[in-house]
Amino acid sequence: MALNSELLFTNKIKQSQKCDTCFQFRYKIKCYADLKLKSDVQDCYDSGTDELKAEFETALDYLRSMERQHWRRPHAHKMSKCQTFKDFFEIRFKANNVQQRPIGYFGPGSDEFTILIWTTEKGGSITPKSWCETANRRRQQIENGTAIAKCIKFDGDQVCIAQK
């Protein structure tokens, strides 16, 4: 994996985490889970290659330090093709020669971003094609209590640290 600005940024973040006042993340990163705590988003990360894990962690470390209005290309993109809910965002990164596009929303808590579905992109098309329906159904399930937003884990460590 080539060294890039995001990787350098992540290394600075990891170094700064040794100091409580040096760096603060704005958002807790969560993922959809059913009431049995099963999460296909977590499963995608856990079963991914080392490259996928590194690129995903780098993207999230970068984004969760940014205010919402700065979540834009090339690292993120507000989705416009979902008619039922207009506030989904995709996290954009490439791993294993595939454009990875985990999709989520800011919520349910004010300092949380919850990934609802892991998608990929090829030629401008998102797979699975039913991403909007799935993401919206899962968002509604979290909000009505029939599913939860749980902390996503990177190599066993929870990523639910946010300090404003």
TORPA-4810 file (N, C-alpha, C, O; in nm, 3 decimals):
<nodes>
NODE_1_0.085_-0.117_0.000_0.000_0.000_0.000_0.089_0.123_0.000_0.180_0.136_0.082_M
NODE_2_0.064_0.213_-0.091_0.144_0.334_-0.104_0.114_0.431_0.009_-0.001_0.441_0.054_A
NODE_3_0.216_0.502_0.055_0.197_0.604_0.156_0.123_0.720_0.092_0.160_0.765_-0.016_L
NODE_4_0.019_0.768_0.157_-0.055_0.882_0.104_-0.088_0.978_0.217_-0.055_0.951_0.333_N
NODE_5_-0.152_1.089_0.184_-0.179_1.192_0.285_-0.270_1.140_0.395_-0.254_1.177_0.512_S
NODE_6_-0.366_1.053_0.359_-0.455_1.000_0.461_-0.379_0.912_0.561_-0.407_0.915_0.681_E
NODE_7_-0.285_0.833_0.511_-0.207_0.747_0.600_-0.121_0.831_0.694_-0.111_0.802_0.813_L
NODE_8_-0.061_0.935_0.640_0.018_1.025_0.725_-0.071_1.091_0.829_-0.032_1.106_0.945_L
NODE_9_-0.192_1.130_0.786_-0.287_1.192_0.878_-0.323_1.094_0.990_-0.328_1.132_1.107_F
NODE_10_-0.348_0.968_0.954_-0.382_0.866_1.053_-0.269_0.846_1.152_-0.293_0.833_1.272_T
NODE_11_-0.145_0.843_1.104_-0.032_0.827_1.195_-0.024_0.943_1.293_0.007_0.923_1.410_N
NODE_12_-0.052_1.064_1.246_-0.053_1.180_1.336_-0.165_1.166_1.439_-0.146_1.200_1.556_K
NODE_13_-0.280_1.115_1.396_-0.391_1.095_1.488_-0.351_0.994_1.596_-0.371_1.018_1.715_I
NODE_14_-0.294_0.883_1.555_-0.257_0.779_1.651_-0.152_0.831_1.749_-0.156_0.796_1.868_K
NODE_15_-0.060_0.912_1.702_0.039_0.971_1.791_-0.028_1.069_1.886_0.008_1.075_2.004_Q
NODE_16_-0.124_1.145_1.837_-0.188_1.247_1.919_-0.284_1.188_2.022_-0.318_1.255_2.119_S
NODE_17_-0.328_1.064_2.002_-0.420_1.003_2.096_-0.354_0.977_2.231_-0.423_0.947_2.329_Q
NODE_18_-0.222_0.989_2.239_-0.151_0.972_2.364_-0.171_1.093_2.455_-0.137_1.089_2.573_K
NODE_19_-0.225_1.199_2.400_-0.243_1.324_2.473_-0.390_1.363_2.468_-0.446_1.378_2.360_C
NODE_20_-0.455_1.379_2.583_-0.597_1.408_2.588_-0.634_1.539_2.519_-0.745_1.551_2.468_D
NODE_21_-0.546_1.635_2.518_-0.581_1.765_2.461_-0.527_1.785_2.320_-0.551_1.890_2.260_T
NODE_22_-0.453_1.688_2.267_-0.389_1.706_2.137_-0.487_1.692_2.020_-0.477_1.767_1.923_C
NODE_23_-0.579_1.598_2.027_-0.666_1.571_1.914_-0.798_1.514_1.963_-0.801_1.434_2.057_F
NODE_24_-0.905_1.556_1.900_-1.035_1.506_1.943_-1.117_1.463_1.821_-1.122_1.534_1.721_Q
NODE_25_-1.179_1.346_1.831_-1.270_1.300_1.728_-1.408_1.358_1.754_-1.450_1.371_1.869_F
NODE_26_-1.478_1.394_1.649_-1.611_1.452_1.661_-1.720_1.347_1.669_-1.824_1.369_1.732_R
NODE_27_-1.698_1.231_1.606_-1.805_1.133_1.594_-1.764_0.995_1.643_-1.650_0.951_1.624_Y
NODE_28_-1.859_0.929_1.707_-1.847_0.787_1.736_-1.889_0.715_1.608_-1.985_0.755_1.543_K
NODE_29_-1.818_0.610_1.572_-1.853_0.533_1.453_-1.924_0.406_1.500_-1.870_0.327_1.577_I
NODE_30_-2.046_0.390_1.451_-2.126_0.274_1.487_-2.169_0.201_1.361_-2.149_0.249_1.250_K
NODE_31_-2.227_0.083_1.380_-2.279_0.007_1.267_-2.411_-0.058_1.307_-2.438_-0.084_1.424_C
NODE_32_-2.491_-0.082_1.206_-2.620_-0.148_1.226_-2.599_-0.289_1.280_-2.507_-0.359_1.237_Y
NODE_33_-2.684_-0.329_1.374_-2.684_-0.467_1.423_-2.827_-0.504_1.460_-2.904_-0.421_1.509_A
NODE_34_-2.862_-0.629_1.436_-2.994_-0.674_1.479_-2.992_-0.693_1.631_-2.889_-0.672_1.695_D
NODE_35_-3.105_-0.731_1.687_-3.113_-0.742_1.833_-3.030_-0.857_1.890_-3.010_-0.865_2.011_L
NODE_36_-2.981_-0.946_1.803_-2.888_-1.052_1.846_-2.744_-1.005_1.834_-2.651_-1.084_1.852_K
NODE_37_-2.725_-0.876_1.802_-2.595_-0.810_1.785_-2.520_-0.856_1.660_-2.399_-0.836_1.651_L
NODE_38_-2.589_-0.917_1.565_-2.530_-0.959_1.437_-2.523_-0.838_1.345_-2.622_-0.767_1.326_K
NODE_39_-2.404_-0.815_1.288_-2.383_-0.700_1.199_-2.307_-0.743_1.074_-2.191_-0.784_1.083_S
NODE_40_-2.373_-0.734_0.959_-2.302_-0.767_0.836_-2.198_-0.661_0.801_-2.102_-0.689_0.728_D
NODE_41_-2.215_-0.539_0.851_-2.113_-0.435_0.831_-1.985_-0.475_0.906_-1.876_-0.470_0.849_V
NODE_42_-2.000_-0.513_1.031_-1.883_-0.559_1.108_-1.822_-0.682_1.043_-1.700_-0.695_1.039_Q
NODE_43_-1.906_-0.773_0.991_-1.857_-0.894_0.924_-1.775_-0.859_0.799_-1.674_-0.925_0.772_D
NODE_44_-1.817_-0.756_0.723_-1.740_-0.715_0.605_-1.601_-0.669_0.645_-1.502_-0.703_0.581_C
NODE_45_-1.594_-0.591_0.752_-1.463_-0.546_0.800_-1.381_-0.665_0.851_-1.265_-0.683_0.812_Y
NODE_46_-1.441_-0.746_0.937_-1.368_-0.858_0.999_-1.314_-0.957_0.896_-1.205_-1.011_0.914_D
NODE_47_-1.388_-0.980_0.788_-1.345_-1.077_0.687_-1.261_-1.013_0.577_-1.215_-1.082_0.486_S
NODE_48_-1.239_-0.882_0.584_-1.164_-0.812_0.482_-1.015_-0.838_0.490_-0.963_-0.886_0.591_G
NODE_49_-0.947_-0.805_0.382_-0.801_-0.816_0.376_-0.738_-0.709_0.464_-0.805_-0.616_0.509_T
NODE_50_-0.609_-0.723_0.486_-0.537_-0.620_0.561_-0.546_-0.485_0.490_-0.556_-0.381_0.554_D
NODE_51_-0.542_-0.488_0.357_-0.553_-0.363_0.280_-0.689_-0.297_0.303_-0.696_-0.176_0.326_E
NODE_52_-0.796_-0.375_0.297_-0.930_-0.320_0.319_-0.939_-0.259_0.459_-0.990_-0.148_0.475_L
NODE_53_-0.892_-0.330_0.558_-0.898_-0.281_0.695_-0.820_-0.151_0.711_-0.868_-0.057_0.773_K
NODE_54_-0.700_-0.146_0.655_-0.617_-0.026_0.667_-0.681_0.094_0.597_-0.683_0.204_0.652_A
NODE_55_-0.731_0.072_0.478_-0.793_0.183_0.403_-0.921_0.232_0.471_-0.948_0.352_0.475_E
NODE_56_-1.000_0.140_0.524_-1.124_0.177_0.593_-1.093_0.255_0.720_-1.154_0.358_0.747_F
NODE_57_-0.998_0.206_0.798_-0.961_0.275_0.921_-0.905_0.415_0.891_-0.935_0.511_0.963_E
NODE_58_-0.825_0.425_0.787_-0.769_0.554_0.749_-0.880_0.651_0.710_-0.880_0.766_0.752_T
NODE_59_-0.975_0.604_0.629_-1.086_0.689_0.586_-1.168_0.735_0.707_-1.204_0.852_0.716_A
NODE_60_-1.197_0.643_0.798_-1.279_0.680_0.915_-1.205_0.772_1.010_-1.264_0.866_1.064_L
NODE_61_-1.077_0.748_1.031_-1.000_0.837_1.118_-1.000_0.979_1.062_-1.012_1.076_1.137_D
NODE_62_-0.986_0.989_0.932_-0.988_1.121_0.868_-1.126_1.186_0.883_-1.137_1.301_0.926_Y
NODE_63_-1.232_1.112_0.846_-1.367_1.170_0.845_-1.419_1.202_0.984_-1.483_1.306_1.003_L
NODE_64_-1.395_1.116_1.080_-1.455_1.141_1.211_-1.392_1.258_1.284_-1.440_1.299_1.390_R
NODE_65_-1.286_1.312_1.229_-1.227_1.433_1.286_-1.284_1.559_1.221_-1.258_1.671_1.267_S
NODE_66_-1.362_1.542_1.115_-1.416_1.655_1.039_-1.559_1.687_1.079_-1.636_1.599_1.116_M
NODE_67_-1.592_1.815_1.070_-1.731_1.854_1.088_-1.811_1.800_0.971_-1.758_1.777_0.862_E
NODE_68_-1.939_1.780_0.994_-2.027_1.718_0.895_-2.021_1.787_0.759_-2.020_1.720_0.656_R
NODE_69_-2.017_1.919_0.757_-2.018_1.990_0.629_-1.891_1.964_0.547_-1.886_1.996_0.428_Q
NODE_70_-1.790_1.906_0.609_-1.666_1.874_0.538_-1.661_1.728_0.493_-1.560_1.684_0.438_H
NODE_71_-1.767_1.654_0.515_-1.776_1.517_0.466_-1.814_1.525_0.318_-1.932_1.526_0.283_W
NODE_72_-1.713_1.531_0.232_-1.737_1.543_0.088_-1.623_1.474_0.013_-1.528_1.425_0.073_R
NODE_73_-1.637_1.471_-0.119_-1.536_1.406_-0.203_-1.400_1.469_-0.181_-1.389_1.590_-0.162_R
NODE_74_-1.298_1.387_-0.183_-1.293_1.249_-0.231_-1.317_1.144_-0.122_-1.322_1.024_-0.153_P
NODE_75_-1.333_1.185_0.003_-1.342_1.088_0.114_-1.483_1.043_0.147_-1.504_0.933_0.199_H
NODE_76_-1.580_1.128_0.117_-1.720_1.096_0.146_-1.807_1.166_0.043_-1.760_1.253_-0.032_A
NODE_77_-1.934_1.128_0.040_-2.026_1.190_-0.055_-2.168_1.174_-0.002_-2.208_1.065_0.038_H
NODE_78_-2.243_1.284_-0.002_-2.383_1.278_0.036_-2.461_1.217_-0.080_-2.454_1.266_-0.193_K
NODE_79_-2.535_1.111_-0.051_-2.608_1.039_-0.155_-2.732_1.117_-0.197_-2.802_1.173_-0.112_M
NODE_80_-2.760_1.119_-0.325_-2.876_1.195_-0.374_-2.979_1.108_-0.443_-3.087_1.156_-0.478_S
NODE_81_-2.948_0.981_-0.464_-3.038_0.895_-0.541_-3.142_0.821_-0.458_-3.226_0.750_-0.514_K
NODE_82_-3.139_0.837_-0.328_-3.236_0.770_-0.242_-3.352_0.866_-0.217_-3.333_0.972_-0.158_C
NODE_83_-3.469_0.831_-0.263_-3.584_0.920_-0.251_-3.648_0.918_-0.112_-3.712_1.015_-0.073_Q
NODE_84_-3.632_0.808_-0.038_-3.701_0.795_0.090_-3.630_0.867_0.205_-3.694_0.902_0.304_T
NODE_85_-3.498_0.888_0.192_-3.421_0.957_0.296_-3.306_1.027_0.227_-3.229_0.963_0.156_F
NODE_86_-3.294_1.155_0.245_-3.198_1.236_0.168_-3.068_1.264_0.242_-2.990_1.348_0.199_K
NODE_87_-3.044_1.195_0.354_-2.928_1.229_0.436_-2.832_1.111_0.456_-2.766_1.102_0.560_D
NODE_88_-2.824_1.022_0.357_-2.726_0.915_0.363_-2.594_0.965_0.306_-2.591_1.046_0.214_F
NODE_89_-2.484_0.914_0.364_-2.350_0.946_0.315_-2.277_0.816_0.285_-2.294_0.716_0.354_F
NODE_90_-2.195_0.819_0.179_-2.108_0.705_0.152_-1.966_0.744_0.194_-1.923_0.857_0.175_E
NODE_91_-1.897_0.648_0.250_-1.755_0.663_0.280_-1.682_0.604_0.160_-1.709_0.491_0.120_I
NODE_92_-1.591_0.681_0.102_-1.531_0.645_-0.026_-1.383_0.607_-0.008_-1.302_0.688_0.037_R
NODE_93_-1.350_0.484_-0.044_-1.210_0.442_-0.048_-1.196_0.322_-0.139_-1.294_0.254_-0.170_F
NODE_94_-1.074_0.297_-0.180_-1.047_0.184_-0.268_-0.958_0.084_-0.194_-0.860_0.121_-0.130_K
NODE_95_-0.995_-0.043_-0.205_-0.915_-0.151_-0.147_-0.929_-0.272_-0.236_-1.039_-0.304_-0.283_A
NODE_96_-0.818_-0.340_-0.259_-0.818_-0.462_-0.341_-0.872_-0.435_-0.482_-0.941_-0.519_-0.540_N
NODE_97_-0.841_-0.317_-0.535_-0.886_-0.274_-0.668_-1.037_-0.266_-0.681_-1.091_-0.280_-0.791_N
NODE_98_-1.106_-0.243_-0.570_-1.252_-0.229_-0.570_-1.286_-0.101_-0.495_-1.232_-0.074_-0.388_V
NODE_99_-1.378_-0.022_-0.553_-1.425_0.099_-0.488_-1.523_0.058_-0.377_-1.633_0.010_-0.405_Q
NODE_100_-1.483_0.077_-0.253_-1.565_0.041_-0.136_-1.652_0.161_-0.100_-1.605_0.275_-0.103_Q
NODE_101_-1.779_0.135_-0.066_-1.871_0.243_-0.035_-1.964_0.208_0.083_-2.085_0.191_0.062_R
NODE_102_-1.912_0.197_0.204_-2.004_0.181_0.318_-2.096_0.303_0.328_-2.050_0.417_0.313_P
NODE_103_-2.223_0.280_0.351_-2.322_0.388_0.353_-2.387_0.396_0.490_-2.421_0.294_0.550_I
NODE_104_-2.403_0.518_0.540_-2.465_0.539_0.670_-2.525_0.677_0.683_-2.545_0.748_0.584_G
NODE_105_-2.554_0.715_0.807_-2.614_0.845_0.835_-2.564_0.897_0.968_-2.512_0.821_1.050_Y
NODE_106_-2.581_1.026_0.989_-2.544_1.087_1.117_-2.659_1.063_1.214_-2.766_1.122_1.200_F
NODE_107_-2.636_0.978_1.310_-2.737_0.943_1.408_-2.715_0.800_1.454_-2.623_0.735_1.404_G
NODE_108_-2.793_0.747_1.547_-2.908_0.816_1.605_-2.871_0.926_1.704_-2.950_1.019_1.724_P
NODE_109_-2.754_0.918_1.767_-2.713_1.023_1.860_-2.650_1.140_1.785_-2.611_1.127_1.669_G
NODE_110_-2.640_1.253_1.851_-2.590_1.374_1.785_-2.441_1.365_1.751_-2.394_1.436_1.661_S
NODE_111_-2.368_1.281_1.820_-2.224_1.268_1.793_-2.190_1.132_1.732_-2.081_1.079_1.754_D
NODE_112_-2.284_1.076_1.656_-2.266_0.942_1.602_-2.285_0.938_1.451_-2.369_1.010_1.395_E
NODE_113_-2.207_0.854_1.386_-2.229_0.819_1.246_-2.245_0.668_1.243_-2.157_0.595_1.289_F
NODE_114_-2.357_0.621_1.189_-2.388_0.479_1.188_-2.384_0.426_1.045_-2.457_0.473_0.958_T
NODE_115_-2.298_0.327_1.022_-2.290_0.262_0.892_-2.399_0.156_0.886_-2.408_0.070_0.973_I
NODE_116_-2.482_0.164_0.782_-2.599_0.078_0.771_-2.579_-0.039_0.675_-2.635_-0.147_0.695_L
NODE_117_-2.499_-0.017_0.571_-2.480_-0.122_0.470_-2.344_-0.101_0.404_-2.302_0.013_0.382_I
NODE_118_-2.276_-0.210_0.372_-2.148_-0.203_0.302_-2.174_-0.231_0.155_-2.223_-0.338_0.119_W
NODE_119_-2.143_-0.134_0.071_-2.164_-0.149_-0.073_-2.031_-0.131_-0.146_-1.931_-0.089_-0.088_T
NODE_120_-2.032_-0.162_-0.274_-1.919_-0.136_-0.362_-1.970_-0.061_-0.484_-2.090_-0.060_-0.512_T
NODE_121_-1.878_0.001_-0.555_-1.915_0.076_-0.675_-1.829_0.033_-0.792_-1.708_0.013_-0.778_E
NODE_122_-1.893_0.020_-0.908_-1.820_-0.008_-1.032_-1.893_0.063_-1.145_-2.013_0.042_-1.166_K
NODE_123_-1.821_0.146_-1.217_-1.881_0.217_-1.330_-1.996_0.307_-1.291_-2.090_0.326_-1.368_G
NODE_124_-1.989_0.364_-1.170_-2.094_0.455_-1.124_-2.216_0.386_-1.066_-2.311_0.453_-1.025_G
NODE_125_-2.217_0.254_-1.063_-2.331_0.179_-1.008_-2.294_0.118_-0.874_-2.187_0.059_-0.858_S
NODE_126_-2.384_0.134_-0.778_-2.366_0.079_-0.643_-2.424_-0.062_-0.638_-2.534_-0.088_-0.689_I
NODE_127_-2.350_-0.152_-0.576_-2.397_-0.289_-0.553_-2.398_-0.314_-0.403_-2.298_-0.288_-0.337_T
NODE_128_-2.507_-0.364_-0.346_-2.628_-0.408_-0.413_-2.716_-0.290_-0.457_-2.712_-0.182_-0.398_P
NODE_129_-2.793_-0.313_-0.560_-2.880_-0.208_-0.613_-2.988_-0.167_-0.513_-3.042_-0.056_-0.520_K
NODE_130_-3.020_-0.255_-0.421_-3.123_-0.228_-0.320_-3.068_-0.153_-0.198_-3.131_-0.154_-0.092_S
NODE_131_-2.953_-0.090_-0.212_-2.887_-0.024_-0.098_-2.978_0.077_-0.030_-2.981_0.085_0.093_W
NODE_132_-3.053_0.155_-0.108_-3.137_0.260_-0.050_-3.246_0.201_0.039_-3.266_0.246_0.152_C
NODE_133_-3.315_0.101_-0.012_-3.422_0.038_0.065_-3.366_-0.027_0.192_-3.424_-0.014_0.300_E
NODE_134_-3.253_-0.095_0.178_-3.191_-0.160_0.294_-3.146_-0.057_0.397_-3.174_-0.072_0.516_T
NODE_135_-3.077_0.047_0.351_-3.029_0.150_0.443_-3.145_0.219_0.513_-3.140_0.242_0.634_A
NODE_136_-3.248_0.252_0.440_-3.362_0.321_0.501_-3.435_0.231_0.600_-3.473_0.276_0.708_N
NODE_137_-3.454_0.103_0.565_-3.520_0.008_0.657_-3.438_-0.006_0.785_-3.494_-0.006_0.895_R
NODE_138_-3.307_-0.018_0.772_-3.221_-0.033_0.889_-3.220_0.093_0.975_-3.220_0.084_1.098_R
NODE_139_-3.218_0.209_0.912_-3.223_0.335_0.988_-3.353_0.341_1.068_-3.352_0.377_1.186_R
NODE_140_-3.463_0.306_1.005_-3.592_0.306_1.075_-3.594_0.204_1.189_-3.650_0.232_1.295_Q
NODE_141_-3.535_0.087_1.168_-3.531_-0.014_1.273_-3.452_0.036_1.394_-3.492_0.013_1.508_Q
NODE_142_-3.341_0.103_1.369_-3.263_0.159_1.480_-3.346_0.263_1.554_-3.349_0.265_1.677_I
NODE_143_-3.413_0.349_1.481_-3.488_0.456_1.544_-3.613_0.406_1.616_-3.656_0.470_1.712_E
NODE_144_-3.672_0.293_1.573_-3.790_0.243_1.644_-3.756_0.132_1.745_-3.846_0.074_1.806_N
NODE_145_-3.626_0.102_1.761_-3.584_0.009_1.865_-3.589_-0.138_1.828_-3.573_-0.223_1.916_G
NODE_146_-3.610_-0.171_1.701_-3.610_-0.312_1.661_-3.472_-0.357_1.610_-3.456_-0.471_1.567_T
NODE_147_-3.374_-0.266_1.615_-3.234_-0.295_1.587_-3.153_-0.192_1.664_-3.210_-0.100_1.724_A
NODE_148_-3.021_-0.207_1.663_-2.938_-0.112_1.738_-2.822_-0.061_1.652_-2.787_-0.120_1.549_I
NODE_149_-2.764_0.048_1.697_-2.638_0.098_1.643_-2.533_0.062_1.746_-2.533_0.115_1.857_A
NODE_150_-2.442_-0.029_1.710_-2.339_-0.070_1.806_-2.203_-0.018_1.760_-2.182_0.009_1.642_K
NODE_151_-2.113_-0.006_1.855_-1.978_0.041_1.823_-1.912_-0.055_1.727_-1.916_-0.176_1.747_C
NODE_152_-1.853_0.000_1.623_-1.777_-0.084_1.530_-1.642_-0.113_1.596_-1.589_-0.030_1.670_I
NODE_153_-1.588_-0.229_1.569_-1.460_-0.269_1.628_-1.356_-0.284_1.520_-1.380_-0.349_1.418_K
NODE_154_-1.240_-0.224_1.542_-1.124_-0.243_1.455_-1.028_-0.333_1.529_-0.973_-0.295_1.632_F
NODE_155_-1.007_-0.452_1.477_-0.916_-0.548_1.540_-0.942_-0.562_1.689_-0.850_-0.566_1.770_D
NODE_156_-1.071_-0.569_1.725_-1.110_-0.591_1.863_-1.127_-0.464_1.946_-1.182_-0.470_2.056_G
NODE_157_-1.082_-0.350_1.896_-1.096_-0.224_1.971_-1.218_-0.148_1.923_-1.236_-0.128_1.803_D
NODE_158_-1.302_-0.106_2.016_-1.420_-0.028_1.980_-1.381_0.112_1.935_-1.288_0.172_1.989_Q
NODE_159_-1.454_0.162_1.836_-1.427_0.296_1.784_-1.543_0.387_1.822_-1.605_0.449_1.736_V
NODE_160_-1.570_0.395_1.948_-1.677_0.481_1.998_-1.621_0.587_2.091_-1.667_0.605_2.203_C
NODE_161_-1.521_0.656_2.042_-1.462_0.764_2.118_-1.492_0.893_2.045_-1.451_0.912_1.931_I
NODE_162_-1.563_0.982_2.111_-1.591_1.114_2.051_-1.585_1.216_2.162_-1.647_1.199_2.267_A
NODE_163_-1.512_1.322_2.138_-1.503_1.433_2.233_-1.511_1.559_2.152_-1.435_1.578_2.057_Q
NODE_164_-1.602_1.646_2.190_-1.618_1.771_2.114_-1.542_1.882_2.179_-1.544_1.995_2.129_K
</nodes>
